[in-house]
Amino acid sequence: MYCLAKDSFDYYVYGDTDDVMIFIGANTDIKWELCFYLEKKDLLEAVKNMNKTRSTIVMSLF
């Protein structure tokens, strides 16, 4: 299973669900919005179609 996490500062983290949970677990003071995907291709499509602004940071954990 795969996960895309977004915080309120336009910071995105994506990858294997376990890796994303470990990453965001270290940032407990930040509220994360989580989306889960069964297929890696669906996750990558969601990342490709994100509304990105100049301040958007996208981090892959693959």
Predicted model as a PDB file, atoms N, CA, C, CB and O in Angstrom, pLDDT in the B-factor column:
MODEL        1                                                                  
ATOM      1  N   MET A   1       0.843  -1.168   0.000  1.00 97.00           N  
ATOM      2  CA  MET A   1       0.000   0.000   0.000  1.00 97.00           C  
ATOM      3  C   MET A   1       0.895   1.239   0.000  1.00 97.00           C  
ATOM      4  CB  MET A   1      -0.963  -0.007   1.218  1.00 97.00           C  
ATOM      5  O   MET A   1       2.005   1.218   0.532  1.00 97.00           O  
ATOM      6  N   TYR A   2       0.399   2.310  -0.600  1.00 98.00           N  
ATOM      7  CA  TYR A   2       1.163   3.540  -0.771  1.00 98.00           C  
ATOM      8  C   TYR A   2       0.401   4.718  -0.178  1.00 98.00           C  
ATOM      9  CB  TYR A   2       1.466   3.789  -2.260  1.00 98.00           C  
ATOM     10  O   TYR A   2      -0.818   4.673  -0.016  1.00 98.00           O  
ATOM     11  N   CYS A   3       1.147   5.778   0.142  1.00 98.00           N  
ATOM     12  CA  CYS A   3       0.539   6.917   0.819  1.00 98.00           C  
ATOM     13  C   CYS A   3       1.101   8.233   0.285  1.00 98.00           C  
ATOM     14  CB  CYS A   3       0.761   6.820   2.331  1.00 98.00           C  
ATOM     15  O   CYS A   3       2.281   8.347  -0.046  1.00 98.00           O  
ATOM     16  N   LEU A   4       0.216   9.212   0.215  1.00 98.00           N  
ATOM     17  CA  LEU A   4       0.583  10.594  -0.088  1.00 98.00           C  
ATOM     18  C   LEU A   4       0.125  11.428   1.102  1.00 98.00           C  
ATOM     19  CB  LEU A   4      -0.068  11.102  -1.451  1.00 98.00           C  
ATOM     20  O   LEU A   4      -1.061  11.452   1.430  1.00 98.00           O  
ATOM     21  N   ALA A   5       1.063  12.109   1.746  1.00 96.00           N  
ATOM     22  CA  ALA A   5       0.749  12.931   2.914  1.00 96.00           C  
ATOM     23  C   ALA A   5       0.992  14.395   2.572  1.00 96.00           C  
ATOM     24  CB  ALA A   5       1.600  12.505   4.146  1.00 96.00           C  
ATOM     25  O   ALA A   5       1.969  14.730   1.903  1.00 96.00           O  
ATOM     26  N   LYS A   6       0.095  15.268   3.037  1.00 95.00           N  
ATOM     27  CA  LYS A   6       0.209  16.708   2.793  1.00 95.00           C  
ATOM     28  C   LYS A   6       0.008  17.434   4.118  1.00 95.00           C  
ATOM     29  CB  LYS A   6      -0.833  17.193   1.722  1.00 95.00           C  
ATOM     30  O   LYS A   6      -0.901  17.113   4.884  1.00 95.00           O  
ATOM     31  N   ASP A   7       0.869  18.417   4.378  1.00 93.00           N  
ATOM     32  CA  ASP A   7       0.677  19.236   5.570  1.00 93.00           C  
ATOM     33  C   ASP A   7       0.108  20.599   5.167  1.00 93.00           C  
ATOM     34  CB  ASP A   7       2.014  19.405   6.347  1.00 93.00           C  
ATOM     35  O   ASP A   7      -0.073  20.869   3.980  1.00 93.00           O  
ATOM     36  N   SER A   8      -0.170  21.445   6.136  1.00 88.00           N  
ATOM     37  CA  SER A   8      -0.802  22.737   5.876  1.00 88.00           C  
ATOM     38  C   SER A   8       0.156  23.755   5.253  1.00 88.00           C  
ATOM     39  CB  SER A   8      -1.363  23.295   7.160  1.00 88.00           C  
ATOM     40  O   SER A   8      -0.269  24.840   4.854  1.00 88.00           O  
ATOM     41  N   PHE A   9       1.440  23.413   5.167  1.00 89.00           N  
ATOM     42  CA  PHE A   9       2.436  24.316   4.593  1.00 89.00           C  
ATOM     43  C   PHE A   9       2.754  23.982   3.137  1.00 89.00           C  
ATOM     44  CB  PHE A   9       3.707  24.270   5.414  1.00 89.00           C  
ATOM     45  O   PHE A   9       3.737  24.481   2.589  1.00 89.00           O  
ATOM     46  N   ASP A  10       1.927  23.139   2.505  1.00 90.00           N  
ATOM     47  CA  ASP A  10       2.108  22.721   1.117  1.00 90.00           C  
ATOM     48  C   ASP A  10       3.341  21.837   0.944  1.00 90.00           C  
ATOM     49  CB  ASP A  10       2.217  23.940   0.216  1.00 90.00           C  
ATOM     50  O   ASP A  10       4.042  21.923  -0.065  1.00 90.00           O  
ATOM     51  N   TYR A  11       3.593  20.994   1.930  1.00 93.00           N  
ATOM     52  CA  TYR A  11       4.701  20.045   1.906  1.00 93.00           C  
ATOM     53  C   TYR A  11       4.099  18.664   1.693  1.00 93.00           C  
ATOM     54  CB  TYR A  11       5.556  20.106   3.232  1.00 93.00           C  
ATOM     55  O   TYR A  11       3.226  18.246   2.454  1.00 93.00           O  
ATOM     56  N   TYR A  12       4.553  17.954   0.673  1.00 96.00           N  
ATOM     57  CA  TYR A  12       4.040  16.626   0.359  1.00 96.00           C  
ATOM     58  C   TYR A  12       5.132  15.583   0.532  1.00 96.00           C  
ATOM     59  CB  TYR A  12       3.484  16.583  -1.069  1.00 96.00           C  
ATOM     60  O   TYR A  12       6.294  15.819   0.200  1.00 96.00           O  
ATOM     61  N   VAL A  13       4.748  14.436   1.050  1.00 96.00           N  
ATOM     62  CA  VAL A  13       5.641  13.290   1.179  1.00 96.00           C  
ATOM     63  C   VAL A  13       4.883  12.086   0.637  1.00 96.00           C  
ATOM     64  CB  VAL A  13       6.106  13.065   2.677  1.00 96.00           C  
ATOM     65  O   VAL A  13       3.713  11.886   0.963  1.00 96.00           O  
ATOM     66  N   TYR A  14       5.547  11.285  -0.188  1.00 98.00           N  
ATOM     67  CA  TYR A  14       4.875  10.104  -0.719  1.00 98.00           C  
ATOM     68  C   TYR A  14       5.824   8.924  -0.809  1.00 98.00           C  
ATOM     69  CB  TYR A  14       4.283  10.402  -2.087  1.00 98.00           C  
ATOM     70  O   TYR A  14       7.043   9.075  -0.894  1.00 98.00           O  
ATOM     71  N   GLY A  15       5.218   7.736  -0.789  1.00 98.00           N  
ATOM     72  CA  GLY A  15       5.993   6.501  -0.883  1.00 98.00           C  
ATOM     73  C   GLY A  15       5.234   5.350  -0.273  1.00 98.00           C  
ATOM     74  O   GLY A  15       4.010   5.392  -0.149  1.00 98.00           O  
ATOM     75  N   ASP A  16       5.963   4.322   0.106  1.00 98.00           N  
ATOM     76  CA  ASP A  16       5.370   3.178   0.794  1.00 98.00           C  
ATOM     77  C   ASP A  16       4.748   3.668   2.103  1.00 98.00           C  
ATOM     78  CB  ASP A  16       6.437   2.061   1.061  1.00 98.00           C  
ATOM     79  O   ASP A  16       5.337   4.493   2.801  1.00 98.00           O  
ATOM     80  N   THR A  17       3.577   3.167   2.429  1.00 97.00           N  
ATOM     81  CA  THR A  17       2.849   3.649   3.607  1.00 97.00           C  
ATOM     82  C   THR A  17       3.693   3.595   4.877  1.00 97.00           C  
ATOM     83  CB  THR A  17       1.586   2.833   3.804  1.00 97.00           C  
ATOM     84  O   THR A  17       3.684   4.548   5.656  1.00 97.00           O  
ATOM     85  N   ASP A  18       4.415   2.511   5.100  1.00 97.00           N  
ATOM     86  CA  ASP A  18       5.234   2.392   6.314  1.00 97.00           C  
ATOM     87  C   ASP A  18       6.302   3.489   6.379  1.00 97.00           C  
ATOM     88  CB  ASP A  18       5.901   1.006   6.370  1.00 97.00           C  
ATOM     89  O   ASP A  18       6.535   4.068   7.440  1.00 97.00           O  
ATOM     90  N   ASP A  19       6.944   3.769   5.253  1.00 97.00           N  
ATOM     91  CA  ASP A  19       7.980   4.797   5.220  1.00 97.00           C  
ATOM     92  C   ASP A  19       7.400   6.185   5.476  1.00 97.00           C  
ATOM     93  CB  ASP A  19       8.703   4.774   3.877  1.00 97.00           C  
ATOM     94  O   ASP A  19       7.996   6.991   6.191  1.00 97.00           O  
ATOM     95  N   VAL A  20       6.235   6.459   4.890  1.00 97.00           N  
ATOM     96  CA  VAL A  20       5.593   7.760   5.100  1.00 97.00           C  
ATOM     97  C   VAL A  20       5.186   7.917   6.564  1.00 97.00           C  
ATOM     98  CB  VAL A  20       4.356   7.916   4.179  1.00 97.00           C  
ATOM     99  O   VAL A  20       5.359   8.988   7.146  1.00 97.00           O  
ATOM    100  N   MET A  21       4.649   6.857   7.158  1.00 96.00           N  
ATOM    101  CA  MET A  21       4.228   6.924   8.566  1.00 96.00           C  
ATOM    102  C   MET A  21       5.419   7.157   9.489  1.00 96.00           C  
ATOM    103  CB  MET A  21       3.501   5.633   8.970  1.00 96.00           C  
ATOM    104  O   MET A  21       5.303   7.890  10.471  1.00 96.00           O  
ATOM    105  N   ILE A  22       6.541   6.554   9.192  1.00 95.00           N  
ATOM    106  CA  ILE A  22       7.748   6.795   9.991  1.00 95.00           C  
ATOM    107  C   ILE A  22       8.177   8.243   9.846  1.00 95.00           C  
ATOM    108  CB  ILE A  22       8.895   5.847   9.564  1.00 95.00           C  
ATOM    109  O   ILE A  22       8.526   8.887  10.835  1.00 95.00           O  
ATOM    110  N   PHE A  23       8.155   8.765   8.618  1.00 94.00           N  
ATOM    111  CA  PHE A  23       8.559  10.147   8.374  1.00 94.00           C  
ATOM    112  C   PHE A  23       7.663  11.126   9.108  1.00 94.00           C  
ATOM    113  CB  PHE A  23       8.543  10.449   6.886  1.00 94.00           C  
ATOM    114  O   PHE A  23       8.158  12.020   9.795  1.00 94.00           O  
ATOM    115  N   ILE A  24       6.351  10.974   8.974  1.00 93.00           N  
ATOM    116  CA  ILE A  24       5.454  11.951   9.593  1.00 93.00           C  
ATOM    117  C   ILE A  24       5.340  11.733  11.104  1.00 93.00           C  
ATOM    118  CB  ILE A  24       4.067  11.876   8.950  1.00 93.00           C  
ATOM    119  O   ILE A  24       4.955  12.647  11.832  1.00 93.00           O  
ATOM    120  N   GLY A  25       5.669  10.541  11.573  1.00 91.00           N  
ATOM    121  CA  GLY A  25       5.645  10.276  13.014  1.00 91.00           C  
ATOM    122  C   GLY A  25       6.649  11.123  13.776  1.00 91.00           C  
ATOM    123  O   GLY A  25       6.460  11.415  14.956  1.00 91.00           O  
ATOM    124  N   ALA A  26       7.715  11.515  13.096  1.00 82.00           N  
ATOM    125  CA  ALA A  26       8.733  12.367  13.721  1.00 82.00           C  
ATOM    126  C   ALA A  26       8.283  13.830  13.769  1.00 82.00           C  
ATOM    127  CB  ALA A  26      10.064  12.253  12.958  1.00 82.00           C  
ATOM    128  O   ALA A  26       8.918  14.661  14.418  1.00 82.00           O  
ATOM    129  N   ASN A  27       7.197  14.131  13.084  1.00 75.00           N  
ATOM    130  CA  ASN A  27       6.677  15.503  13.016  1.00 75.00           C  
ATOM    131  C   ASN A  27       5.277  15.557  13.633  1.00 75.00           C  
ATOM    132  CB  ASN A  27       6.642  16.011  11.539  1.00 75.00           C  
ATOM    133  O   ASN A  27       4.310  15.897  12.951  1.00 75.00           O  
ATOM    134  N   THR A  28       5.168  15.227  14.899  1.00 78.00           N  
ATOM    135  CA  THR A  28       3.863  15.107  15.551  1.00 78.00           C  
ATOM    136  C   THR A  28       3.163  16.442  15.770  1.00 78.00           C  
ATOM    137  CB  THR A  28       4.022  14.416  16.867  1.00 78.00           C  
ATOM    138  O   THR A  28       1.955  16.470  16.004  1.00 78.00           O  
ATOM    139  N   ASP A  29       3.893  17.538  15.699  1.00 87.00           N  
ATOM    140  CA  ASP A  29       3.272  18.847  15.892  1.00 87.00           C  
ATOM    141  C   ASP A  29       2.633  19.390  14.611  1.00 87.00           C  
ATOM    142  CB  ASP A  29       4.303  19.832  16.403  1.00 87.00           C  
ATOM    143  O   ASP A  29       2.017  20.456  14.626  1.00 87.00           O  
ATOM    144  N   ILE A  30       2.778  18.662  13.512  1.00 90.00           N  
ATOM    145  CA  ILE A  30       2.211  19.064  12.226  1.00 90.00           C  
ATOM    146  C   ILE A  30       1.031  18.156  11.899  1.00 90.00           C  
ATOM    147  CB  ILE A  30       3.283  19.008  11.097  1.00 90.00           C  
ATOM    148  O   ILE A  30       1.119  16.936  12.041  1.00 90.00           O  
ATOM    149  N   LYS A  31      -0.079  18.761  11.458  1.00 92.00           N  
ATOM    150  CA  LYS A  31      -1.244  17.979  11.049  1.00 92.00           C  
ATOM    151  C   LYS A  31      -1.070  17.563   9.593  1.00 92.00           C  
ATOM    152  CB  LYS A  31      -2.563  18.790  11.243  1.00 92.00           C  
ATOM    153  O   LYS A  31      -0.839  18.408   8.728  1.00 92.00           O  
ATOM    154  N   TRP A  32      -1.180  16.266   9.320  1.00 95.00           N  
ATOM    155  CA  TRP A  32      -1.012  15.715   7.984  1.00 95.00           C  
ATOM    156  C   TRP A  32      -2.340  15.188   7.452  1.00 95.00           C  
ATOM    157  CB  TRP A  32       0.041  14.602   7.992  1.00 95.00           C  
ATOM    158  O   TRP A  32      -3.103  14.552   8.179  1.00 95.00           O  
ATOM    159  N   GLU A  33      -2.604  15.454   6.193  1.00 95.00           N  
ATOM    160  CA  GLU A  33      -3.756  14.887   5.492  1.00 95.00           C  
ATOM    161  C   GLU A  33      -3.229  13.707   4.682  1.00 95.00           C  
ATOM    162  CB  GLU A  33      -4.481  15.963   4.564  1.00 95.00           C  
ATOM    163  O   GLU A  33      -2.303  13.865   3.886  1.00 95.00           O  
ATOM    164  N   LEU A  34      -3.812  12.522   4.880  1.00 97.00           N  
ATOM    165  CA  LEU A  34      -3.298  11.299   4.256  1.00 97.00           C  
ATOM    166  C   LEU A  34      -4.245  10.767   3.189  1.00 97.00           C  
ATOM    167  CB  LEU A  34      -3.061  10.229   5.313  1.00 97.00           C  
ATOM    168  O   LEU A  34      -5.462  10.750   3.373  1.00 97.00           O  
ATOM    169  N   CYS A  35      -3.672  10.335   2.078  1.00 97.00           N  
ATOM    170  CA  CYS A  35      -4.409   9.632   1.024  1.00 97.00           C  
ATOM    171  C   CYS A  35      -3.683   8.322   0.763  1.00 97.00           C  
ATOM    172  CB  CYS A  35      -4.523  10.498  -0.293  1.00 97.00           C  
ATOM    173  O   CYS A  35      -2.458   8.297   0.651  1.00 97.00           O  
ATOM    174  N   PHE A  36      -4.438   7.239   0.668  1.00 98.00           N  
ATOM    175  CA  PHE A  36      -3.850   5.914   0.484  1.00 98.00           C  
ATOM    176  C   PHE A  36      -4.191   5.362  -0.895  1.00 98.00           C  
ATOM    177  CB  PHE A  36      -4.337   4.952   1.579  1.00 98.00           C  
ATOM    178  O   PHE A  36      -5.263   5.628  -1.439  1.00 98.00           O  
ATOM    179  N   TYR A  37      -3.261   4.588  -1.449  1.00 98.00           N  
ATOM    180  CA  TYR A  37      -3.410   4.006  -2.779  1.00 98.00           C  
ATOM    181  C   TYR A  37      -2.970   2.548  -2.747  1.00 98.00           C  
ATOM    182  CB  TYR A  37      -2.593   4.802  -3.827  1.00 98.00           C  
ATOM    183  O   TYR A  37      -1.968   2.207  -2.119  1.00 98.00           O  
ATOM    184  N   LEU A  38      -3.721   1.699  -3.425  1.00 98.00           N  
ATOM    185  CA  LEU A  38      -3.352   0.292  -3.511  1.00 98.00           C  
ATOM    186  C   LEU A  38      -2.250   0.055  -4.534  1.00 98.00           C  
ATOM    187  CB  LEU A  38      -4.565  -0.542  -3.860  1.00 98.00           C  
ATOM    188  O   LEU A  38      -1.414  -0.830  -4.352  1.00 98.00           O  
ATOM    189  N   GLU A  39      -2.244   0.831  -5.597  1.00 97.00           N  
ATOM    190  CA  GLU A  39      -1.284   0.655  -6.681  1.00 97.00           C  
ATOM    191  C   GLU A  39      -0.308   1.826  -6.728  1.00 97.00           C  
ATOM    192  CB  GLU A  39      -2.011   0.513  -8.025  1.00 97.00           C  
ATOM    193  O   GLU A  39      -0.697   2.978  -6.540  1.00 97.00           O  
ATOM    194  N   LYS A  40       0.954   1.524  -6.979  1.00 97.00           N  
ATOM    195  CA  LYS A  40       1.973   2.564  -7.082  1.00 97.00           C  
ATOM    196  C   LYS A  40       1.662   3.514  -8.234  1.00 97.00           C  
ATOM    197  CB  LYS A  40       3.361   1.940  -7.271  1.00 97.00           C  
ATOM    198  O   LYS A  40       1.895   4.717  -8.118  1.00 97.00           O  
ATOM    199  N   LYS A  41       1.146   3.000  -9.330  1.00 97.00           N  
ATOM    200  CA  LYS A  41       0.832   3.837 -10.488  1.00 97.00           C  
ATOM    201  C   LYS A  41      -0.236   4.872 -10.158  1.00 97.00           C  
ATOM    202  CB  LYS A  41       0.372   2.971 -11.656  1.00 97.00           C  
ATOM    203  O   LYS A  41      -0.199   5.988 -10.677  1.00 97.00           O  
ATOM    204  N   ASP A  42      -1.192   4.509  -9.294  1.00 97.00           N  
ATOM    205  CA  ASP A  42      -2.231   5.460  -8.885  1.00 97.00           C  
ATOM    206  C   ASP A  42      -1.639   6.578  -8.025  1.00 97.00           C  
ATOM    207  CB  ASP A  42      -3.352   4.734  -8.113  1.00 97.00           C  
ATOM    208  O   ASP A  42      -2.012   7.741  -8.175  1.00 97.00           O  
ATOM    209  N   LEU A  43      -0.731   6.231  -7.138  1.00 97.00           N  
ATOM    210  CA  LEU A  43      -0.042   7.220  -6.324  1.00 97.00           C  
ATOM    211  C   LEU A  43       0.751   8.181  -7.206  1.00 97.00           C  
ATOM    212  CB  LEU A  43       0.885   6.533  -5.314  1.00 97.00           C  
ATOM    213  O   LEU A  43       0.663   9.397  -7.040  1.00 97.00           O  
ATOM    214  N   LEU A  44       1.517   7.639  -8.135  1.00 96.00           N  
ATOM    215  CA  LEU A  44       2.335   8.476  -9.001  1.00 96.00           C  
ATOM    216  C   LEU A  44       1.480   9.376  -9.884  1.00 96.00           C  
ATOM    217  CB  LEU A  44       3.238   7.613  -9.862  1.00 96.00           C  
ATOM    218  O   LEU A  44       1.883  10.499 -10.188  1.00 96.00           O  
ATOM    219  N   GLU A  45       0.328   8.911 -10.293  1.00 96.00           N  
ATOM    220  CA  GLU A  45      -0.604   9.734 -11.071  1.00 96.00           C  
ATOM    221  C   GLU A  45      -1.126  10.889 -10.215  1.00 96.00           C  
ATOM    222  CB  GLU A  45      -1.786   8.874 -11.599  1.00 96.00           C  
ATOM    223  O   GLU A  45      -1.241  12.016 -10.698  1.00 96.00           O  
ATOM    224  N   ALA A  46      -1.441  10.617  -8.952  1.00 96.00           N  
ATOM    225  CA  ALA A  46      -1.908  11.663  -8.035  1.00 96.00           C  
ATOM    226  C   ALA A  46      -0.821  12.714  -7.808  1.00 96.00           C  
ATOM    227  CB  ALA A  46      -2.339  11.046  -6.688  1.00 96.00           C  
ATOM    228  O   ALA A  46      -1.110  13.909  -7.759  1.00 96.00           O  
ATOM    229  N   VAL A  47       0.420  12.269  -7.670  1.00 95.00           N  
ATOM    230  CA  VAL A  47       1.543  13.201  -7.477  1.00 95.00           C  
ATOM    231  C   VAL A  47       1.709  14.060  -8.730  1.00 95.00           C  
ATOM    232  CB  VAL A  47       2.867  12.428  -7.162  1.00 95.00           C  
ATOM    233  O   VAL A  47       1.924  15.269  -8.633  1.00 95.00           O  
ATOM    234  N   LYS A  48       1.610  13.441  -9.893  1.00 93.00           N  
ATOM    235  CA  LYS A  48       1.764  14.164 -11.158  1.00 93.00           C  
ATOM    236  C   LYS A  48       0.686  15.238 -11.340  1.00 93.00           C  
ATOM    237  CB  LYS A  48       1.720  13.182 -12.328  1.00 93.00           C  
ATOM    238  O   LYS A  48       0.943  16.290 -11.927  1.00 93.00           O  
ATOM    239  N   ASN A  49      -0.514  14.967 -10.836  1.00 91.00           N  
ATOM    240  CA  ASN A  49      -1.654  15.864 -11.038  1.00 91.00           C  
ATOM    241  C   ASN A  49      -1.899  16.838  -9.886  1.00 91.00           C  
ATOM    242  CB  ASN A  49      -2.887  15.054 -11.256  1.00 91.00           C  
ATOM    243  O   ASN A  49      -2.933  17.505  -9.859  1.00 91.00           O  
ATOM    244  N   MET A  50      -0.969  16.933  -8.934  1.00 89.00           N  
ATOM    245  CA  MET A  50      -1.136  17.862  -7.810  1.00 89.00           C  
ATOM    246  C   MET A  50      -1.101  19.297  -8.296  1.00 89.00           C  
ATOM    247  CB  MET A  50      -0.047  17.638  -6.749  1.00 89.00           C  
ATOM    248  O   MET A  50      -0.433  19.615  -9.280  1.00 89.00           O  
ATOM    249  N   ASN A  51      -1.827  20.165  -7.595  1.00 82.00           N  
ATOM    250  CA  ASN A  51      -1.734  21.604  -7.844  1.00 82.00           C  
ATOM    251  C   ASN A  51      -0.501  22.119  -7.121  1.00 82.00           C  
ATOM    252  CB  ASN A  51      -3.029  22.362  -7.370  1.00 82.00           C  
ATOM    253  O   ASN A  51      -0.505  22.257  -5.897  1.00 82.00           O  
ATOM    254  N   LYS A  52       0.542  22.399  -7.865  1.00 82.00           N  
ATOM    255  CA  LYS A  52       1.790  22.855  -7.258  1.00 82.00           C  
ATOM    256  C   LYS A  52       1.927  24.360  -7.412  1.00 82.00           C  
ATOM    257  CB  LYS A  52       3.000  22.139  -7.888  1.00 82.00           C  
ATOM    258  O   LYS A  52       1.604  24.926  -8.457  1.00 82.00           O  
ATOM    259  N   THR A  53       2.406  24.991  -6.364  1.00 80.00           N  
ATOM    260  CA  THR A  53       2.719  26.421  -6.403  1.00 80.00           C  
ATOM    261  C   THR A  53       4.221  26.573  -6.219  1.00 80.00           C  
ATOM    262  CB  THR A  53       1.928  27.219  -5.302  1.00 80.00           C  
ATOM    263  O   THR A  53       4.938  25.585  -6.064  1.00 80.00           O  
ATOM    264  N   ARG A  54       4.687  27.800  -6.235  1.00 83.00           N  
ATOM    265  CA  ARG A  54       6.125  28.037  -6.048  1.00 83.00           C  
ATOM    266  C   ARG A  54       6.610  27.535  -4.698  1.00 83.00           C  
ATOM    267  CB  ARG A  54       6.439  29.523  -6.184  1.00 83.00           C  
ATOM    268  O   ARG A  54       7.771  27.148  -4.563  1.00 83.00           O  
ATOM    269  N   SER A  55       5.740  27.535  -3.699  1.00 85.00           N  
ATOM    270  CA  SER A  55       6.160  27.149  -2.356  1.00 85.00           C  
ATOM    271  C   SER A  55       5.948  25.657  -2.070  1.00 85.00           C  
ATOM    272  CB  SER A  55       5.409  27.973  -1.335  1.00 85.00           C  
ATOM    273  O   SER A  55       6.251  25.194  -0.970  1.00 85.00           O  
ATOM    274  N   THR A  56       5.439  24.912  -3.030  1.00 92.00           N  
ATOM    275  CA  THR A  56       5.182  23.484  -2.824  1.00 92.00           C  
ATOM    276  C   THR A  56       6.484  22.707  -2.797  1.00 92.00           C  
ATOM    277  CB  THR A  56       4.261  22.933  -3.921  1.00 92.00           C  
ATOM    278  O   THR A  56       7.344  22.878  -3.661  1.00 92.00           O  
ATOM    279  N   ILE A  57       6.617  21.850  -1.795  1.00 93.00           N  
ATOM    280  CA  ILE A  57       7.761  20.959  -1.682  1.00 93.00           C  
ATOM    281  C   ILE A  57       7.236  19.530  -1.756  1.00 93.00           C  
ATOM    282  CB  ILE A  57       8.564  21.212  -0.352  1.00 93.00           C  
ATOM    283  O   ILE A  57       6.329  19.152  -1.014  1.00 93.00           O  
ATOM    284  N   VAL A  58       7.817  18.736  -2.664  1.00 94.00           N  
ATOM    285  CA  VAL A  58       7.396  17.351  -2.840  1.00 94.00           C  
ATOM    286  C   VAL A  58       8.596  16.461  -2.581  1.00 94.00           C  
ATOM    287  CB  VAL A  58       6.807  17.105  -4.266  1.00 94.00           C  
ATOM    288  O   VAL A  58       9.655  16.629  -3.185  1.00 94.00           O  
ATOM    289  N   MET A  59       8.413  15.496  -1.662  1.00 96.00           N  
ATOM    290  CA  MET A  59       9.513  14.608  -1.289  1.00 96.00           C  
ATOM    291  C   MET A  59       9.103  13.154  -1.513  1.00 96.00           C  
ATOM    292  CB  MET A  59       9.927  14.835   0.187  1.00 96.00           C  
ATOM    293  O   MET A  59       8.081  12.700  -0.999  1.00 96.00           O  
ATOM    294  N   SER A  60       9.901  12.442  -2.274  1.00 97.00           N  
ATOM    295  CA  SER A  60       9.671  11.021  -2.515  1.00 97.00           C  
ATOM    296  C   SER A  60      10.478  10.198  -1.507  1.00 97.00           C  
ATOM    297  CB  SER A  60      10.054  10.637  -3.975  1.00 97.00           C  
ATOM    298  O   SER A  60      11.643  10.491  -1.238  1.00 97.00           O  
ATOM    299  N   LEU A  61       9.846   9.176  -0.963  1.00 97.00           N  
ATOM    300  CA  LEU A  61      10.551   8.257  -0.058  1.00 97.00           C  
ATOM    301  C   LEU A  61      10.865   6.928  -0.740  1.00 97.00           C  
ATOM    302  CB  LEU A  61       9.715   8.007   1.201  1.00 97.00           C  
ATOM    303  O   LEU A  61      11.186   5.947  -0.070  1.00 97.00           O  
ATOM    304  N   PHE A  62      10.775   6.893  -2.070  1.00 93.00           N  
ATOM    305  CA  PHE A  62      11.137   5.682  -2.809  1.00 93.00           C  
ATOM    306  C   PHE A  62      12.622   5.603  -2.953  1.00 93.00           C  
ATOM    307  CB  PHE A  62      10.473   5.646  -4.184  1.00 93.00           C  
ATOM    308  O   PHE A  62      13.136   4.655  -3.547  1.00 93.00           O  
TER     309      PHE A  62                                                      
ENDMDL                                                                          
END                                                                             
